[in-house]
Amino acid sequence: MDAAMISSGRNKPSRNRGDLPRIGGLQRPRTRRRVEGHTNLRTTGRHMQQSIRWLWVVGVFGFSAVALAQTPASSPSGTAFDGTYAVVSSAKVNETYTTRQGRLGQCPDRRPGPLHIINDQARYTTATGDKLRGSVGPQGQLAMRIITPPNSAGAYRPVEINLSGNIDGSGTVRARQIGNSCSYDFVWQKQTR
């Protein structure tokens, strides 16, 4: 090396770029040193991924066990409420409703189809053809619902129908169907074979 390079300081380590030494104008990265008490980042990452996988597996099996424990076993013979119920009566709760145009509309008379219950799952078809599905509780509580999307026949909003009622010990169902405009009270009676 000539004296000009040495005196200019070009061959001295640069202190303005961290502690990386300069060799021939290029920076050389320092080699990693293992410090006592610290682990390699790659090893730590692998352990973390493996721990997460195990937690995920345990979680899936744990939630499955909880779900199975809450699901009542279905009996092959059915339940006390299983059967077909024929319509006994139908009555309008409200006589009129307000149309989309703000006019007064008359609620039509409606007669639903028979009510079918199998393994505490209930279903029936409304007078307009909508199929309601729901469930029966252990004390005979009946809850059913349907939401139909708007159709191309001019309906601008979905139709929502809810039905709630009770089944008594003699096999009589008393329920109220509430729709967007009209509501009805229905009575069904269990059919004997």
Protein Blocks (a to p, Z undefined) as FASTA:
>chain_A
ZZklmmnopmpccfklojadceehiacdddddddehiacfklmmmmmmmmmmmmmmmmmm
mmmmmmmmmpccddfkbpfkbccdddfbdcdfbfbdcdfkopacddddddddddddeehi
acdddfkopacdddddfkopacddddddddfeopabdcdddddddddfkopacdddddfk
bccddddddddZZ
